Amino acid sequence: MTNFGEQVDESPFAARGFIFSAMFLGAIVLVGLLVISISFFGGDDEDGEETSPSAPTASPTSEKPPPAEDASVCGLTEVEMASGLDEPPEGTEWELAGTIAAPGVEGQGPGTVDDDGYRSCFARTPLGAVLAAANWTAMSSDPELADVVMERALAEGPGREAALADGGTSAAASEDDGASIQIAAFRVISYDGEEASVQIAYTSSYGLDMVFPLDLRWENGDWKNVLADDGEPATPPYPVESLSEFVRWQGA
């Protein structure tokens, strides 16, 4: 199970790639503390509604064939250029990546699992995009994969360059406090075969449901994670009181 703790100055994970996993795990701790504080002191919106990003937008209904040069890097043949996903995929198999159960679906990905455990090659479909996002966040629970995720999962552009440049200055480590997280649900916000926006929801032993939004781009035959120009996620993680608007999906 994933462990959480306070930052320390002398971290064995102060390598470039650890910023990715530190960002992921640290966000859960910070948001958990925020939720506890709001609950204790009272900080609800005046209308009593929680604040969260906009609801999913409708997916395009027309399809166009992808260029031949955009074929899957590992030969996956499933391609959808316009559609959504509102049901849990059948045949999902779960395997630990770090301390989080990562999903896989035959024909959708991951099509490649390296000897070091890095999972890649996802189909050019809404499900492939969801699987890519879920596997990235799961792999980020393993500090030994952090460098690899940084190098291979990020889309080309200023966001990637900023993340790689700033990664060497980030240091974090954790001590065992008994807390853990696992994938609980997902939803597809938008998808057109070239880009996608998905949200992966996690549940924690804090009793907190938390959403990680990820933007994706089809690049060099696989899905890549698009960061804002400053190297941070375009939309930060946020807590939710209910997963009723998400598709339930979990393996642990």
Buried (B, 14 or more C-beta within 10 A) or exposed (E): BBBBBEEEEEBEBBBBBBBBBBBBBBBBBEBBEBBEEEEEEEEEEEEEEEEBEEEBEEBBEEEEEBEEEBBBBBEBEBBBBBBBBEEEBEEBEBBBBBBBBBBBBEEBBBBBBEEEBBBBBBBBBBBBBBBBBBBBBBBBBBBBBBBBBBEBBBBEBEBBBBBBEBBEEBBBBBEEEEBBBBBBBBBBBBBBBBBBBBBBBBBBBBEBBBBBBBBBBBBEBBBBBBBBEEBBBBBBBBBBEEBEEBBEBBBB
